[in-house]
Amino acid sequence: MPAANELLAMLILLMAIGAFAGVVAGLLGVGGGIILVPAFYYAFSALGYGGPDLMQVCLATSLATIIVTSLRSVVAHNRKGAVNWAILRGWAPGIVAGAIVGVLAVAHLRTPVLQAIFGTLALVVAFYLGLGRAAWRLGPAMPTGALRAVLSPLVGFLSVLMGIGGGSFGVPLMSLYGVPIHRAVATAAGFGVLIAVPSVAGFVLTAATAAPPWTLGSVNLPAFFVIIAMTLVSAPWGVRLAHAMDPGPLKKVFAAFLSVVALNMLRKAAGW
C-alpha cells in the first residue's frame, strides 16, 4: 500500500493535470489526450514509477477518460444536429479495426518506442495547429471506397498509439475534405468513442509491469476518476475564455508548446 504522502502528491498532480487539460480542450477544441499522455508520464515519473510499460499506462488511462468525454460531447453536439452520422457509420468499422490493431501493437512496444512515436506524431499535429489554413483541401468530400478503407483504420491505429481520441486526426482530416468545422468537431467526438471503447477493453486485459498503484490492467483508476472530475469543472472555463478572446493566436502558442513537449519526448526516447 503506498504511503499517504505519496497518494496526496499523486492526487495534487492529477488535479492540476485535469484542470489544465479541461481548460485547453474547452478553449482550443484540442482533445485532452494529447495533453494527458505526456502529463501522465511526467507525473508518474516524478512520483518514482517507471519501467518498460509506463507509456502503456499513460496511453490506456488517457483513452479511458476519452470514453466519457467523447460520449458527453457526442450527445451535446447531436442535440444541435451537428454530428454527421453518415460519415460516422461509414468510417466506424475501419476505425474500430485500427484501434484494435493499435492495442495489439502497444502491448508489444516498450516505453522508449512509444515515446518516439508520440513525439513524432505530436510534431505533425503541432505543425497543423500552428501553420494549417482553413482553405487547405485534399478533396471536395470525405473519401469512400478504397481510400476510406485505408484511412479509417489508420486514424484508429495512430490515435491508439498516441492515446488520443478523434479530434487531433479526425478534425484536420474532415476539414481537408470540406466538412464544416463545427460538423468536423462534432463527428470527430464520435470517432473518439469508436477509438476509445475497444482499445480500453483491450488495455484492461493487458497487465502493465511496475505500474502506479490501483492500476487495472493498464488503466490507472485514480488518474481516470480525478481527470474526469476535473475536466467536468474546468472545460466550461475554457469555453468561456474562447468566447471572450480570439483563440487563433492561442492555437499558435499551444502549437509551440506541443512542439516542445514532443521534442522532449523524442529526447527521452533517445535516452538523452
N, C-alpha and C positions, 0 to 999 in steps of 0.2 A: 504494500500500500504506500503510495507516495506521501511525503511529508506535507503538512498543512501549508507551510510557506511556499512549497513548490506548486501546489494546486492553486494557491492565491495568485502567484506570479503568472501561471498559465491563464487563469481567468481574466486578469487585468489585460494581458497581451491580446487575448482573443476578443475582448470587448472593444479594445482600440481598433483592432483589425476590422471587426464587423462594422463599427461606426464609419470608418474611412471608406470601406467598400460600398456601403449603402449610399453615402453622400455622392461618391464618384459615379455610381451607377445611375442615381437619380439625376445628377447634374449633366452628365455627358452621354447617357444612354449606352455606356460601355458595360458589358457583362461583368459581374463581380468576380468571376473565376480567374480572370487574367490578373486580378489584384490578389485574390485569396491564395493562389498556389505559391507564389514567391513569399507572401507574408507568412503563410503557414510554415514554409521551410525555414525562414529566418527565426520565427518564434520558437519552433520546436528545437532547432539547433541551439539557440541561446539557452534553452532550458536543459540542454545536455543530451537530447535524443538525436541519434544519428543512425548509422547502419545503412546497408545497401538498399533498403526498401523505404527510406524516409520520403522520397519523392512520390512513391506509390501511394503512401498515406495522404500526402498533400493533394494529389490529383483526385483520389477517391472521395475525400472529405469535401473538397470543393464541388465535385459533381453531385454529392448528396444534397448540399444546400441548393443547388440549381433545380432539383426536382421541385422543391417548394416555391422558390422564387419564380420559376418559369410557369408553373401552374397558375399561380396568382396573376401573373402578367397576361397569360392567355385568356383567362376568364375576364379580366378587366378590359382587354382590347376587344374581345369578342362582343362585349356589351355595346361597344361603339361600332361594331360591324367592320373592324379593321383587319381581322385575320383572313388571309386568302386561303380558304380551305382546299381549293383545287390544287394549289402549289403544295400545300402540306400533305395532302393524300398522295400525290404523285411522287413526292420525294421521300415519304416515310419509309418504305421498305429498304431503300438503299442506305438511308441514314442509320437505321437500326442495325443493318448488317455491318456497316462500317464501324459503329460503336462497339459491337460485339468483338469484331476482329481487333479493335483497339485495346480492349480489356486483355485479350489473349497476348497481345504484343507487350503491353505494360507489365504483365505478370512475369515476363522473361527478360525485362530490361532493368538494369540497376540504376541507382540514383545519378551517377555522372552522365550516363547516356540520356536519361530523361531530362536532366538539366540542359544538356546540349540541344536537345530537340525543342524544349520550351524556349530557350533563349533565341534560337534561330527563328522559330515561328512568331515569337513576340516581336522581333525586329520587323518582320513583314507586316504585322498588324500596326505597329508604330508608324511605319512608313505610310501606310494607307491613311491612318488618322491624321498624320501631320501634313501630308502632301497630296492626298486624294482630292479629286474635284467632282462635284455633283454632275458635271456634264460628261464624265467618262462613261463609255458604253462598250460592251462586248457584243451586244445584240439587242433586237427590239423586244424580245420576250424571253422568259425563262426557258432553258433548254428542255427538250423532251428526247425520247429515244435513246440512242447510244451515248450521247453526251451526258444526259441526265444519269444514265446507268454508271458512268464513270465518276461524275462529280458528286452525286449524292452519298455514296459510301465514303468518298474522300473527305467530305465535310464531317461525317460522323467519326471517322478514323482519326483525323487530325485533331478534332475537338477533344476526344478522349486522351490523346497523347499530351494535350495541354491542360486537361482538367477544366475545360470551359464549356459553356453552353452554345447556343446557336448564334449569338449576336456578333461575335468577332469575325466569323467567316460568313455567316448567313446574310447579315445586313449588307456588307460590301458586295457579295455575290448578286443578291437580288437587285441592289441599286445599279450595278453594272449592266443588268439586263432590263432596266427601265421600270422596275417596280417602285412606285412612290414610297418615299422614306417611311411614312407612318405605317403603311402596309408591310414594308420590309421588316420594321422593328417588331410589329405585332406577330407576323408569321414566323420570324426567327425565334420568338419565345416558344412557339410550338416545336421548332427544331430542338430547342433546349430540352424539352420534355422527352422527345424521342431519343436524344443522345444520353440523357442522364439516367432514365429509368432502367434500361437494360444494362448499362455499364455499372451502375451502383449495385444491381443484383449480382453481377459477376464479382465485383470487388468485395462484397460482404462475404463471399465464399472463398476469397483469396487471402490467406493469412500473411501478414507482414511481420518480419522479424524486428526485434528491438523497437517496437512501436511505442508511442506515448501511452500513458495509462488510459484504460477504458476504450480501447480500440476494438471494434467489431469487424473481424476480417481485416480490411484495410481502411475502414471508415472510423475516424476518431469521433466518438459520440459527444464529448463535451464541446469540442470545436463546432460540431454540427449544430447543437442546440443554442449555443451562445451566438453564433454568427446569424442564425435565423432570427433570434430575438432582437439583435442589434440592428440588422438591416431593416426590419419592420419599423423600427423607430427612426433610423437615420435616412432612409431613402426618400421620404417626403421632404426632408430638409433640402436634399439635393435638387428635388423637383422645384421647390420654391425658389432656390437660388438660380435655377435655369431660367425661370420666368422673370427674374429680376435683373439678369445680365446677359450679355452676348456670350454663349458657350463656345463660339468659334475659336477665339484666341486661347481659351482654356483647353480646347482639344489639342492645340499645338503644344501647349505646356505639358499636358498629360502624355502626348506622344514622346516628348523629350524625356520625361520621367520614365516612361515604359522602356525607352531605348537604354537608359542607364541600368534599369533592373535587368533587362535582357542581356546586356553586355556583362553584368556582374555574374549572372547565371552561367554564361559561357566561360567566364574566368574560373569559376568554381569547378565547372565540368572539366576544364583543362588541368585542374589541380594547382592553380596558382594562388 
